[in-house]
Amino acid sequence: MSVTEVGHKYYLIDKIVITLNSVLTFDLYKKDEGEKPTLMLHKHMPIVQELYDNEIQEYDLYVHEDEKQHYDLLYKTFSNKGIAPQKMLPLYNHISENVHKLFQNPESMTNYKVAKSSVSGLVSTVLSKDFGSSSFLSVLVYDYYTHTHSLNVCVYAVSLGRHLGMGKDQLEELGIAALLHDIGKSKIDEAILYKEGKLSEDEFKKVKEHPVHGWNILKLLGIKNKNILAGVRSHHEKLDGTGYPDGLKSKEIHIYAKIIGMCDVFDAITTNRSYNDPKSTFETLIMMKKEMRNHLDTVLINHFIMMLKEQATA
């Protein structure tokens, strides 16, 4: 995401690379009240506590086009290091904040670009040689909120995609679709989304509209990638054709939608909700294999189980 001002371009950066007491090799800019880029911090100046806690956290940050190569190098170095287990929680929380902003204002291109950048960083981390998804899966938040659920599904989906041998471009497509799979729920009354107990027929009908709402939001944002659109629109389709919104069957369902749908079910069942106690991983996988065999792809479930086993013994 770039901003043009008097012939100069300023590029939005991912704040995850900025740490307390670090010294950057490029100037940092923020937007003023008139939406014009203004210098916030000179390069080679340390990022002190007060600045980090206030302005760094509050504002979107930009780098000037002349120094973007310095930011790109920092980001590449950060990604290639791999994230140690003790650093997984800050990474998870950082992405969660970005997703929360996106769900609050889903039609904001800036919020979408930040979320997309987060997925790119997540994929780079997952593909790093030192990565073990067990350390990432261990920090997932299991109290159900739409944005934490979406991030959990994204982590599961990208980890599974890596296990299946997908490359960086595929993983980024899959990750974006997974992160945004429930973005359409932003169009549904929260009283319905977080209602305790069973939904009425009319309420459930409204909830079932969220894949199409999400599909429309992405199209409004100018997203034309058919794989991402299919992952969002079709994640509630079922192999036997009883899913929604299009009643697709088996081979008609995009692989991203099958992966997202399976990860969606797994996270929903293993997550704390006000009206339902979570089930264990073992109970959930047994339920998915036996009771949902006509809905979910059994081959993908088996790969998911193998992925979890590999991480448990890593």
FIVOTOR-159476 format. One line per field, with one value per residue (C-alpha): residue number from 1; x, y, z; residue in one letter. Coordinates in pm, 1 decimal, decimal comma. Layout:
N
n: c(NUM  ...)
east: c(X  ...)
north: c(Y  ...)
up: c(Z  ...)
res: c(A  ...)
END
This chain:
314
n: c(1  2  3  4  5  6  7  8  9  10  11  12  13  14  15  16  17  18  19  20  21  22  23  24  25  26  27  28  29  30  31  32  33  34  35  36  37  38  39  40  41  42  43  44  45  46  47  48  49  50  51  52  53  54  55  56  57  58  59  60  61  62  63  64  65  66  67  68  69  70  71  72  73  74  75  76  77  78  79  80  81  82  83  84  85  86  87  88  89  90  91  92  93  94  95  96  97  98  99  100  101  102  103  104  105  106  107  108  109  110  111  112  113  114  115  116  117  118  119  120  121  122  123  124  125  126  127  128  129  130  131  132  133  134  135  136  137  138  139  140  141  142  143  144  145  146  147  148  149  150  151  152  153  154  155  156  157  158  159  160  161  162  163  164  165  166  167  168  169  170  171  172  173  174  175  176  177  178  179  180  181  182  183  184  185  186  187  188  189  190  191  192  193  194  195  196  197  198  199  200  201  202  203  204  205  206  207  208  209  210  211  212  213  214  215  216  217  218  219  220  221  222  223  224  225  226  227  228  229  230  231  232  233  234  235  236  237  238  239  240  241  242  243  244  245  246  247  248  249  250  251  252  253  254  255  256  257  258  259  260  261  262  263  264  265  266  267  268  269  270  271  272  273  274  275  276  277  278  279  280  281  282  283  284  285  286  287  288  289  290  291  292  293  294  295  296  297  298  299  300  301  302  303  304  305  306  307  308  309  310  311  312  313  314)
east: c(0,0  158,9  75,9  180,0  269,7  415,1  566,4  702,6  577,3  556,2  501,1  308,1  527,5  456,1  517,1  616,7  975,5  996,6  1110,7  1181,5  1532,8  1604,3  1775,1  1641,7  1832,4  1539,2  1318,5  970,5  667,5  306,5  7,4  -93,4  -453,7  -459,2  -355,1  -12,7  304,5  503,7  836,1  795,3  1144,1  1483,6  1686,4  1966,9  1761,2  1671,0  1307,0  1248,8  972,4  742,7  758,1  706,9  407,8  233,0  301,0  444,3  138,1  -117,9  -27,7  17,5  383,5  542,8  884,7  989,1  1041,6  1412,2  1464,9  1223,4  1510,0  1636,9  1294,3  1271,9  1609,8  1504,9  1181,4  1362,8  1620,5  1342,3  1150,9  1454,9  1556,1  1257,9  1052,0  1159,5  878,3  899,4  841,8  533,3  292,2  397,7  370,2  27,2  -92,5  39,6  -146,1  -456,7  -462,2  -442,8  -726,1  -939,6  -897,1  -993,8  -1312,4  -1403,9  -1366,5  -1363,1  -1392,1  -1074,8  -804,9  -538,8  -660,6  -670,2  -314,0  -190,6  -366,4  -220,6  126,4  70,2  -13,0  303,6  506,4  329,8  403,3  770,7  785,6  614,2  853,1  1167,2  1393,4  1374,8  996,6  797,7  424,9  384,1  532,5  289,0  -15,5  59,8  -11,4  -347,1  -626,5  -916,4  -1174,6  -1402,9  -1412,8  -1452,1  -1106,3  -918,8  -1105,7  -1011,1  -644,3  -649,5  -798,6  -530,6  -250,3  -398,0  -454,8  -107,1  56,8  -141,5  -61,3  308,3  264,1  98,9  398,1  245,7  483,2  499,1  253,1  -8,3  37,4  -13,3  -331,9  -456,8  -357,2  -540,5  -853,6  -839,3  -783,5  -1078,3  -1309,8  -1549,4  -1510,8  -1875,1  -1983,5  -1906,4  -2238,9  -2433,0  -2574,8  -2337,9  -2639,1  -2695,3  -2328,8  -2268,4  -2613,0  -2620,6  -2815,2  -2966,4  -3033,7  -3383,2  -3441,5  -3444,0  -3124,5  -2943,4  -3055,6  -2890,1  -2566,8  -2557,4  -2533,7  -2183,7  -1983,2  -2157,1  -2117,3  -1745,6  -1717,0  -1881,0  -1652,0  -1344,4  -1476,6  -1540,8  -1177,7  -1079,3  -963,4  -986,9  -788,2  -1032,0  -859,9  -896,5  -1256,4  -1343,5  -1183,0  -1398,9  -1724,4  -1715,7  -1575,7  -1919,0  -1978,5  -1998,0  -1890,7  -2247,8  -2385,2  -2576,4  -2356,1  -2403,4  -2425,8  -2408,6  -2467,8  -2139,2  -2028,9  -1693,0  -1470,8  -1660,2  -1527,6  -1194,0  -907,9  -861,7  -1228,4  -1195,9  -890,4  -1045,7  -1376,3  -1201,7  -983,1  -1292,2  -1476,2  -1174,6  -1116,3  -1486,3  -1523,6  -1201,6  -1271,2  -1436,0  -1781,0  -2030,5  -2284,3  -2056,6  -1758,4  -1465,9  -1384,5  -1034,9  -829,5  -878,0  -1256,4  -1283,7  -1083,4  -1286,0  -1607,2  -1481,4  -1380,3  -1692,7  -1982,1  -1868,4  -1726,6  -1987,8  -1909,2  -1529,9  -1248,2  -1118,1  -782,4  -727,5  -833,2  -572,8  -305,1  -415,1  -378,3  -32,0  67,7  -40,7  144,0  461,7  452,0  382,2  699,6  914,3)
north: c(0,0  328,6  695,1  961,4  1311,1  1581,1  1328,0  1103,0  760,7  625,8  256,1  102,6  -124,3  -419,0  -302,8  -650,7  -578,4  -280,6  -373,9  -179,6  -24,2  -117,7  128,9  149,3  231,5  425,2  714,2  637,5  836,4  858,7  1045,5  1379,1  1495,1  1595,9  1243,5  1369,9  1176,5  1342,5  1237,1  1055,1  917,9  980,0  674,6  573,7  698,8  428,4  336,1  424,4  291,4  594,9  609,5  235,0  227,1  526,0  639,7  311,1  123,1  387,2  486,1  313,2  357,1  431,1  434,4  670,4  513,4  606,3  394,5  112,3  -123,3  -86,4  -185,3  -478,5  -604,4  -576,7  -763,9  -1037,8  -1076,2  -1090,1  -1357,3  -1570,5  -1594,7  -1810,9  -1742,0  -1920,5  -2074,3  -1801,8  -1541,1  -1708,8  -1540,4  -1182,3  -1272,6  -1426,3  -1125,4  -883,7  -1055,8  -1088,7  -710,1  -657,2  -903,8  -736,7  -400,2  -559,1  -707,5  -371,7  -205,3  -484,8  -256,3  -63,6  -127,2  -24,8  -284,1  -548,6  -466,0  -492,6  -829,8  -950,0  -844,7  -1037,6  -1351,3  -1307,0  -1283,6  -1588,0  -1791,4  -1689,3  -1804,1  -2135,9  -2201,8  -2121,2  -2418,8  -2376,2  -2362,0  -2616,6  -2560,2  -2721,6  -2408,6  -2190,9  -2410,3  -2400,3  -2025,7  -2024,4  -1853,3  -2087,0  -1835,0  -1786,2  -1450,0  -1413,6  -1258,8  -1508,4  -1796,7  -1665,7  -1641,1  -1991,5  -2128,7  -1945,8  -2098,0  -2448,7  -2408,7  -2272,7  -2539,8  -2809,8  -2655,6  -2672,1  -3037,5  -3100,6  -2949,1  -2622,5  -2346,0  -1988,4  -1842,4  -2111,7  -2077,4  -1702,1  -1747,0  -2012,9  -1802,9  -1493,8  -1695,5  -1864,7  -1537,2  -1377,5  -1678,4  -1529,7  -1162,9  -1171,4  -1213,1  -843,3  -790,0  -998,5  -878,2  -972,1  -1063,4  -1350,1  -1443,1  -1471,6  -1588,6  -1849,2  -2157,7  -2270,3  -2021,5  -1984,1  -2089,0  -1724,7  -1645,3  -1944,2  -1836,4  -1498,5  -1660,5  -1879,7  -1564,7  -1481,1  -1664,0  -1457,7  -1139,8  -1218,1  -1289,4  -954,6  -766,5  -911,4  -816,1  -461,0  -451,7  -536,2  -891,8  -1092,1  -1401,1  -1686,6  -1920,1  -1675,8  -1595,4  -1965,8  -2035,5  -1768,5  -1839,2  -2219,9  -2304,2  -2428,6  -2653,2  -3027,6  -3329,6  -3463,1  -3134,2  -3034,9  -2732,5  -2367,6  -2126,6  -2314,0  -2679,1  -2788,5  -3152,2  -3321,3  -3234,8  -2910,1  -2769,7  -2586,7  -2743,5  -2421,2  -2430,2  -2794,6  -2715,7  -2403,1  -2580,4  -2863,4  -2628,8  -2416,4  -2717,5  -2833,8  -2494,1  -2437,0  -2767,9  -2732,6  -2371,1  -2233,4  -2087,4  -1951,7  -2220,0  -2514,5  -2676,0  -2754,0  -3111,2  -3256,6  -3288,7  -3666,6  -3646,1  -3383,0  -3578,9  -3894,4  -3696,2  -3542,5  -3879,5  -4069,7  -3827,2  -3587,8  -3828,4  -3720,5  -3355,7  -3326,4  -3465,2  -3773,7  -3759,6  -3405,8  -3508,8  -3787,6  -3540,9  -3304,5  -3584,9  -3669,9  -3303,6  -3284,7  -3610,5  -3486,8  -3164,5  -3348,8  -3555,3  -3275,0)
up: c(0,0  -108,4  -50,7  -301,2  -181,5  -407,8  -643,8  -367,9  -264,6  89,9  146,9  435,7  648,4  875,7  1233,6  1347,6  1236,3  1473,4  1821,1  2137,6  2149,0  1787,7  1552,3  1196,9  879,5  734,4  843,7  977,0  863,8  978,8  834,2  982,6  1025,1  659,0  558,7  449,5  536,7  813,5  963,3  1294,2  1362,7  1206,1  1109,0  1344,7  1640,7  1897,2  1947,1  2310,8  2535,5  2517,5  2138,0  2108,3  2345,2  2193,1  1838,6  1705,8  1830,1  1734,8  1379,2  1047,0  956,0  620,8  456,4  176,1  -165,8  -159,9  151,4  85,2  -1,5  356,9  493,3  248,9  367,0  732,2  662,9  469,6  748,0  1007,4  813,9  733,9  1097,7  1173,9  1481,6  1798,4  2006,6  2271,8  2000,7  1854,1  2093,4  2004,6  1634,4  1688,1  1888,5  1628,2  1344,4  1562,8  1613,2  1237,0  1176,7  1443,8  1268,0  938,2  1082,3  1231,7  891,9  630,3  329,8  416,1  158,0  411,2  662,1  389,3  280,2  639,4  682,6  351,8  465,7  789,4  592,3  386,8  707,4  849,9  536,1  541,5  902,4  827,6  537,8  737,0  803,6  1181,3  1192,5  1391,1  1379,5  1721,4  1877,4  1681,9  1742,0  2114,0  2134,1  1954,4  2147,2  2218,2  2334,5  2037,8  1866,2  1491,2  1441,5  1665,3  1503,4  1158,5  1256,9  1407,7  1086,8  889,4  1099,8  1067,4  692,6  613,5  831,8  652,9  313,9  399,7  499,4  160,5  -18,5  -134,9  -243,0  -116,4  -367,8  -297,7  76,8  58,5  -145,7  95,7  397,7  273,9  194,4  536,6  722,6  539,9  524,6  782,4  683,9  569,0  931,7  972,1  794,3  1048,2  1379,9  1665,9  1879,2  1638,1  1599,4  1974,1  2080,6  2355,9  2258,7  1932,6  1654,6  1514,6  1154,8  1044,9  1240,1  1091,3  745,3  802,8  927,1  615,7  405,6  533,6  260,7  -7,9  198,7  225,3  -145,4  -221,4  19,2  -151,2  -491,5  -367,0  -253,6  -609,8  -537,1  -859,2  -763,3  -829,2  -583,8  -294,0  -389,3  -409,1  -70,8  93,7  -90,0  -72,3  272,8  389,5  89,3  166,7  -35,2  -57,3  -191,1  124,3  199,3  111,1  -66,3  -399,2  -311,3  -470,3  -455,2  -403,4  -702,9  -764,2  -435,5  -458,1  -260,7  -60,5  40,7  147,5  362,0  513,8  578,4  761,0  968,9  1040,4  1184,9  1386,6  1547,6  1616,8  1801,4  2004,0  2104,7  2418,4  2355,6  2604,2  2511,0  2439,8  2612,1  2381,1  2285,9  2287,3  1971,0  1973,3  2019,8  1748,8  1491,6  1559,8  1514,7  1190,6  1047,4  1149,2  1168,2  894,4  640,4  384,5  442,5  481,7  268,0  451,8  272,5  401,1  751,7  744,5  634,5  910,3  1165,3  1030,1  1051,8  1415,6  1495,2  1328,6  1527,9  1853,5  1807,3  1659,3)
res: c(M  S  V  T  E  V  G  H  K  Y  Y  L  I  D  K  I  V  I  T  L  N  S  V  L  T  F  D  L  Y  K  K  D  E  G  E  K  P  T  L  M  L  H  K  H  M  P  I  V  Q  E  L  Y  D  N  E  I  Q  E  Y  D  L  Y  V  H  E  D  E  K  Q  H  Y  D  L  L  Y  K  T  F  S  N  K  G  I  A  P  Q  K  M  L  P  L  Y  N  H  I  S  E  N  V  H  K  L  F  Q  N  P  E  S  M  T  N  Y  K  V  A  K  S  S  V  S  G  L  V  S  T  V  L  S  K  D  F  G  S  S  S  F  L  S  V  L  V  Y  D  Y  Y  T  H  T  H  S  L  N  V  C  V  Y  A  V  S  L  G  R  H  L  G  M  G  K  D  Q  L  E  E  L  G  I  A  A  L  L  H  D  I  G  K  S  K  I  D  E  A  I  L  Y  K  E  G  K  L  S  E  D  E  F  K  K  V  K  E  H  P  V  H  G  W  N  I  L  K  L  L  G  I  K  N  K  N  I  L  A  G  V  R  S  H  H  E  K  L  D  G  T  G  Y  P  D  G  L  K  S  K  E  I  H  I  Y  A  K  I  I  G  M  C  D  V  F  D  A  I  T  T  N  R  S  Y  N  D  P  K  S  T  F  E  T  L  I  M  M  K  K  E  M  R  N  H  L  D  T  V  L  I  N  H  F  I  M  M  L  K  E  Q  A  T  A)
END
